Amino acid sequence: LPPVGPLLVLAVGLLLARHRPKAGLWLAWIAGAGLLLLSVPWVAGALTVAMAGGSTPVSASDLRSAQAIVVLGGGLRPDALEYGTDAPNALSLERVRYAARLARSTELPILVTGGPNARSRAEADIMGDVLEQEFGVRVRWRESRARNTRENALFSAEILKPEGVRRVLLVTHAVDARRARREFTAVGLDPISAPTVVPTSDLLLPWDLIPNMKALAASHLALYEFLGVTAMWIAGR
């Protein structure tokens, strides 16, 4: 994934250039150009739109038919100094905020899902604390074992099915909503995508062609999802 992948290819090209100058330099130039393109907002936007698969905001009719809200963890900031404890990263916080909005408008119960990493508490506990203490929204279930989206689905289903809950609003980012929906469908739940940060394709301004780190991060996330969808396809899910 960028930036490491293109940089490794560039390094290989430069090493190869010692023995095969033409081929090595071509490889290095291709890797450098690829990294540059992935840093262009227009390119990152196109990748994000493609991976989002036509995601749109959740409809009013879907909100009325849901039985619960499931929020997938998006990452943490272990030992965030300004808070004196672990905190959600930007992705998780965007999901938490949207889940709070949905909970207030629907009065549906919330399940948060995400396990710990080597340096932090479980994502579910951190997101749950933020929802309750900062957004004033009660969390009914905390699934604190999952290490990936597949386990988010498996362990959430273990909690929700005995409660008679199957149709859920699945809160994640639009770029990974398709993969998350497929994982939750595979475990017998009926997920409704409730994506946040829904991308648009209206990147037409001149500065959308100027590379920046934000665009590179967006390309990284889109390509991560591409690899995830590919892995699901290979596994037959």
Sine and cosine of phi, psi and omega as CSV:
sin_phi,cos_phi,sin_psi,cos_psi,sin_omega,cos_omega
0.00,0.00,0.50,-0.86,0.02,-1.00
-0.93,0.36,0.54,-0.84,0.06,1.00
-1.00,0.04,-0.14,0.99,-0.13,-0.99
-0.90,0.44,-0.70,0.72,-0.05,-1.00
-0.84,0.54,-0.84,0.55,0.03,-1.00
-0.87,0.50,-0.57,0.82,0.01,-1.00
-0.92,0.38,-0.60,0.80,0.06,-1.00
-0.91,0.42,-0.67,0.74,0.03,-1.00
-0.89,0.45,-0.65,0.76,0.03,-1.00
-0.87,0.48,-0.68,0.74,0.00,-1.00
-0.90,0.44,-0.66,0.75,0.03,-1.00
-0.88,0.47,-0.66,0.76,0.02,-1.00
-0.88,0.47,-0.67,0.74,0.00,-1.00
-0.92,0.39,-0.61,0.79,0.06,-1.00
-0.92,0.39,-0.66,0.76,0.00,-1.00
-0.91,0.43,-0.50,0.87,-0.04,-1.00
-0.89,0.46,-0.33,0.94,0.03,-1.00
-0.91,0.42,-0.57,0.82,-0.07,-1.00
-0.95,-0.30,-0.53,0.85,0.03,-1.00
-0.74,-0.68,0.99,0.17,-0.16,-0.99
-0.81,0.58,-0.71,0.70,-0.08,-1.00
-0.91,0.42,-0.77,0.64,-0.02,-1.00
-0.91,0.42,-0.66,0.75,-0.02,-1.00
-0.90,0.43,-0.69,0.73,0.00,-1.00
-0.93,0.37,-0.61,0.79,0.07,-1.00
-0.87,0.49,-0.69,0.72,0.01,-1.00
-0.89,0.46,-0.68,0.74,0.00,-1.00
-0.90,0.43,-0.68,0.73,0.03,-1.00
-0.90,0.44,-0.66,0.75,0.01,-1.00
-0.89,0.46,-0.68,0.73,0.01,-1.00
-0.90,0.43,-0.69,0.72,0.01,-1.00
-0.90,0.43,-0.66,0.75,0.02,-1.00
-0.91,0.41,-0.62,0.79,0.03,-1.00
-0.89,0.46,-0.69,0.72,0.03,-1.00
-0.89,0.45,-0.64,0.77,0.03,-1.00
-0.90,0.44,-0.71,0.71,-0.01,-1.00
-0.89,0.46,-0.65,0.76,0.00,-1.00
-0.91,0.41,-0.28,0.96,0.03,-1.00
-1.00,-0.03,-0.02,1.00,-0.01,-1.00
-1.00,0.05,0.82,-0.58,-0.03,-1.00
-0.80,0.60,-0.63,0.78,-0.01,-1.00
-0.89,0.46,-0.68,0.73,0.01,-1.00
-0.91,0.40,-0.72,0.69,0.02,-1.00
-0.87,0.49,-0.65,0.76,0.03,-1.00
-0.90,0.44,-0.67,0.75,0.01,-1.00
-0.90,0.44,-0.67,0.74,0.04,-1.00
-0.89,0.45,-0.67,0.74,-0.01,-1.00
-0.91,0.42,-0.70,0.71,0.04,-1.00
-0.88,0.48,-0.67,0.74,0.00,-1.00
-0.89,0.46,-0.69,0.73,-0.03,-1.00
-0.97,0.26,-0.46,0.89,0.02,-1.00
-0.93,0.36,-0.33,0.94,0.12,-0.99
0.87,0.49,0.65,0.76,0.03,-1.00
0.96,0.26,0.42,0.91,0.01,-1.00
-0.86,0.52,0.64,-0.77,0.07,-1.00
-0.74,-0.67,0.34,-0.94,0.06,-1.00
-0.85,0.53,0.50,-0.87,-0.03,-1.00
-0.89,0.45,0.62,-0.79,-0.07,-1.00
-1.00,0.07,0.31,-0.95,0.01,-1.00
-0.90,0.45,-0.60,0.80,-0.01,-1.00
-0.92,0.39,-0.62,0.79,0.05,-1.00
-0.92,0.39,-0.60,0.80,0.04,-1.00
-0.87,0.49,-0.64,0.77,-0.03,-1.00
-0.94,0.33,-0.44,0.90,-0.08,-1.00
-1.00,-0.02,-0.18,0.98,-0.07,-1.00
-0.97,0.23,0.43,-0.90,0.03,-1.00
-0.96,-0.29,-0.35,0.94,-0.04,-1.00
-0.31,-0.95,0.21,-0.98,0.06,-1.00
-0.90,-0.43,0.77,-0.63,0.06,-1.00
-0.91,-0.42,0.80,-0.60,-0.03,-1.00
-0.92,-0.39,0.86,-0.51,0.02,-1.00
-1.00,0.02,0.71,-0.71,0.05,-1.00
-0.92,0.39,0.55,-0.83,-0.01,-1.00
-0.86,-0.51,0.09,1.00,0.00,-1.00
0.78,-0.63,0.26,-0.97,-0.11,-0.99
-0.74,-0.67,0.26,-0.96,0.22,-0.98
-0.89,-0.45,1.00,-0.06,-0.01,-1.00
-0.88,0.47,0.65,-0.76,0.07,-1.00
0.78,0.62,0.79,0.62,0.05,-1.00
-0.91,0.41,0.91,-0.41,-0.18,-0.98
-0.88,0.48,-0.64,0.77,-0.08,-1.00
-0.94,0.35,-0.34,0.94,0.03,-1.00
-0.98,-0.22,-0.28,0.96,-0.02,-1.00
0.96,0.29,0.30,0.95,0.01,-1.00
-0.28,-0.96,-0.02,-1.00,0.08,-1.00
-0.93,0.36,0.49,-0.87,-0.02,-1.00
-0.65,-0.76,0.41,-0.91,0.08,-1.00
-0.94,0.35,0.55,-0.84,0.10,-1.00
-0.98,0.18,-0.10,-1.00,-0.09,-1.00
-0.88,0.48,-0.65,0.76,-0.01,-1.00
-0.90,0.44,-0.76,0.65,-0.01,-1.00
-0.88,0.47,-0.64,0.77,-0.03,-1.00
-0.91,0.42,-0.61,0.79,0.06,-1.00
-0.89,0.46,-0.63,0.78,0.01,-1.00
-0.94,0.34,-0.67,0.74,0.01,-1.00
-0.88,0.48,-0.69,0.72,-0.01,-1.00
-0.88,0.47,-0.69,0.72,-0.01,-1.00
-0.93,0.37,-0.62,0.78,0.04,-1.00
-0.88,0.48,-0.64,0.77,0.03,-1.00
-0.88,0.47,-0.65,0.76,0.03,-1.00
-0.89,0.45,-0.70,0.71,0.01,-1.00
-0.90,0.43,-0.65,0.76,-0.02,-1.00
-0.89,0.45,-0.64,0.77,0.01,-1.00
-0.92,0.38,-0.59,0.81,-0.06,-1.00
-0.99,0.15,-0.41,0.91,-0.06,-1.00
-0.93,-0.36,-0.36,0.93,-0.10,-0.99
0.87,0.49,0.47,0.88,0.05,-1.00
-0.99,0.12,0.51,-0.86,0.07,-1.00
-0.94,0.33,0.45,-0.89,-0.06,-1.00
-0.92,-0.40,0.67,-0.74,0.23,-0.97
-0.89,-0.45,0.78,-0.63,0.11,-0.99
-0.95,-0.32,0.63,-0.78,-0.09,-1.00
-0.70,-0.72,0.73,-0.68,0.03,-1.00
0.34,-0.94,0.72,-0.69,-0.04,-1.00
-1.00,-0.06,-0.10,-1.00,-0.02,-1.00
-0.99,0.10,0.28,-0.96,0.28,-0.96
-0.92,-0.39,-0.13,-0.99,-0.13,-0.99
-0.90,0.43,-0.33,0.94,-0.13,-0.99
-0.87,-0.50,0.14,0.99,-0.13,-0.99
-0.56,-0.83,0.18,-0.98,0.18,-0.98
-0.95,0.31,0.09,-1.00,0.00,-1.00
-0.91,0.42,0.61,-0.79,0.06,-1.00
-0.83,0.56,-0.63,0.77,-0.03,-1.00
-0.87,0.50,-0.66,0.75,0.00,-1.00
-0.93,0.37,-0.63,0.78,-0.01,-1.00
-0.93,0.37,-0.72,0.70,0.03,-1.00
-0.90,0.43,-0.65,0.76,0.02,-1.00
-0.88,0.47,-0.67,0.74,0.03,-1.00
-0.89,0.46,-0.67,0.74,0.00,-1.00
-0.91,0.42,-0.68,0.73,0.02,-1.00
-0.87,0.50,-0.69,0.73,-0.08,-1.00
-0.98,0.18,-0.68,0.73,-0.12,-0.99
-1.00,0.06,-0.49,0.87,-0.07,-1.00
-0.96,-0.29,-0.49,0.87,0.00,-1.00
-0.96,-0.29,-0.15,0.99,0.04,-1.00
0.92,0.39,0.52,0.85,-0.02,-1.00
-0.89,-0.46,0.81,-0.58,-0.03,-1.00
-0.96,0.29,0.66,-0.75,0.08,-1.00
-0.97,-0.26,0.83,-0.56,-0.06,-1.00
-1.00,0.09,-0.63,0.77,-0.04,-1.00
-0.77,-0.63,0.61,-0.79,0.09,-1.00
-0.81,-0.59,0.92,-0.39,0.04,-1.00
-0.99,-0.16,0.93,-0.36,-0.22,-0.98
-0.89,-0.46,0.44,0.90,0.00,-1.00
-0.93,-0.38,-0.42,0.91,-0.20,-0.98
-0.89,0.46,0.67,-0.74,0.04,-1.00
-0.94,-0.34,-0.17,0.99,-0.02,-1.00
-0.39,-0.92,0.02,-1.00,-0.09,-1.00
-0.91,0.41,-0.61,0.79,0.03,-1.00
-0.87,0.50,-0.69,0.72,0.02,-1.00
-0.95,0.30,-0.53,0.85,0.14,-0.99
-0.79,0.61,-0.73,0.69,-0.03,-1.00
-0.93,0.36,-0.74,0.67,-0.05,-1.00
-0.86,0.51,-0.77,0.64,-0.09,-1.00
-0.97,0.25,-0.50,0.87,0.09,-1.00
-0.91,0.40,-0.65,0.76,0.02,-1.00
-0.89,0.46,-0.60,0.80,0.03,-1.00
-0.88,0.48,-0.52,0.85,0.00,-1.00
-0.99,0.12,-0.69,0.72,-0.18,-0.98
-0.99,0.16,-0.62,0.78,-0.08,-1.00
-0.87,0.49,-0.71,0.71,0.06,-1.00
-0.88,0.47,-0.36,0.93,0.03,-1.00
-1.00,0.05,0.01,1.00,-0.03,-1.00
0.97,0.22,0.31,0.95,-0.03,-1.00
-0.98,-0.22,0.82,-0.57,0.03,-1.00
-0.77,-0.64,-0.61,0.80,-0.04,-1.00
-1.00,-0.05,0.93,-0.36,-0.15,-0.99
-0.80,-0.59,0.53,-0.85,0.19,-0.98
-0.99,0.13,0.86,-0.52,-0.09,-1.00
-0.98,-0.21,0.96,-0.29,-0.07,-1.00
-1.00,-0.07,0.91,-0.42,0.09,-1.00
-0.42,-0.91,-0.11,-0.99,0.05,-1.00
-0.99,0.14,0.49,-0.87,-0.02,-1.00
-0.84,0.54,-0.57,0.82,-0.07,-1.00
-0.90,0.43,-0.47,0.88,0.02,-1.00
-0.90,-0.43,0.25,0.97,-0.03,-1.00
-0.91,0.41,-0.61,0.79,-0.04,-1.00
-0.89,0.45,-0.73,0.69,-0.01,-1.00
-0.92,0.40,-0.67,0.74,0.01,-1.00
-0.88,0.48,-0.67,0.74,-0.01,-1.00
-0.88,0.47,-0.66,0.75,0.01,-1.00
-0.91,0.41,-0.63,0.78,0.01,-1.00
-0.91,0.41,-0.65,0.76,-0.02,-1.00
-0.95,0.30,-0.55,0.84,0.08,-1.00
-0.91,0.42,-0.61,0.79,-0.04,-1.00
-0.90,0.43,-0.38,0.93,-0.01,-1.00
-0.98,-0.18,0.20,0.98,0.12,-0.99
1.00,-0.03,0.17,0.99,0.10,-0.99
-1.00,-0.06,0.24,-0.97,0.00,-1.00
-0.90,-0.44,0.99,0.10,-0.11,-0.99
-0.99,0.15,0.62,-0.79,0.14,-0.99
-0.92,-0.39,0.86,-0.51,0.01,-1.00
-0.90,0.44,0.80,-0.60,0.11,-0.99
-0.82,-0.57,0.95,0.30,-0.16,-0.99
-0.98,0.22,0.54,-0.84,0.18,-0.98
-0.94,-0.35,0.30,-0.96,-0.08,-1.00
0.79,0.61,0.86,0.51,0.03,-1.00
-0.97,0.24,0.85,-0.52,-0.09,-1.00
-0.98,0.19,0.38,-0.92,0.14,-0.99
-0.83,-0.55,0.22,-0.98,-0.04,-1.00
-0.95,-0.30,0.38,0.93,-0.08,-1.00
-1.00,-0.03,0.76,0.65,0.03,-1.00
-0.99,-0.13,1.00,0.02,-0.10,-0.99
-0.80,-0.61,0.01,1.00,-0.05,-1.00
-0.99,0.16,0.43,-0.90,-0.06,-1.00
-0.83,0.56,-0.62,0.78,-0.05,-1.00
-0.96,0.28,-0.10,0.99,0.11,-0.99
-0.96,0.30,-0.12,0.99,0.05,-1.00
-0.97,-0.23,0.06,1.00,0.00,-1.00
-0.99,-0.12,0.86,-0.51,-0.04,-1.00
-0.87,0.49,0.57,-0.82,0.11,-0.99
-0.42,-0.91,0.22,-0.98,-0.08,-1.00
-0.94,0.33,-0.53,0.85,0.03,-1.00
-0.88,0.48,-0.66,0.75,0.03,-1.00
-0.91,0.40,-0.63,0.78,0.02,-1.00
-0.89,0.46,-0.65,0.76,0.03,-1.00
-0.90,0.44,-0.64,0.77,0.03,-1.00
-0.91,0.41,-0.64,0.77,0.06,-1.00
-0.89,0.45,-0.65,0.76,0.04,-1.00
-0.84,0.55,-0.74,0.67,-0.03,-1.00
-0.91,0.42,-0.67,0.74,0.00,-1.00
-0.90,0.44,-0.67,0.74,0.00,-1.00
-0.94,0.33,-0.55,0.83,0.10,-0.99
-0.85,0.52,-0.71,0.71,0.02,-1.00
-0.92,0.40,-0.60,0.80,0.06,-1.00
-0.86,0.50,-0.70,0.71,0.03,-1.00
-0.90,0.43,-0.62,0.79,0.02,-1.00
-0.90,0.43,-0.70,0.72,0.02,-1.00
-0.90,0.43,-0.64,0.77,0.04,-1.00
-0.89,0.45,-0.67,0.75,0.03,-1.00
-0.89,0.45,-0.63,0.78,0.06,-1.00
-0.89,0.45,-0.67,0.74,0.01,-1.00
-0.89,0.46,-0.69,0.73,0.01,-1.00
-0.89,0.45,-0.61,0.79,-0.01,-1.00
-0.98,0.19,-0.10,1.00,0.04,-1.00
0.98,0.18,0.42,0.91,0.00,-1.00
-0.96,-0.26,0.00,0.00,0.00,0.00
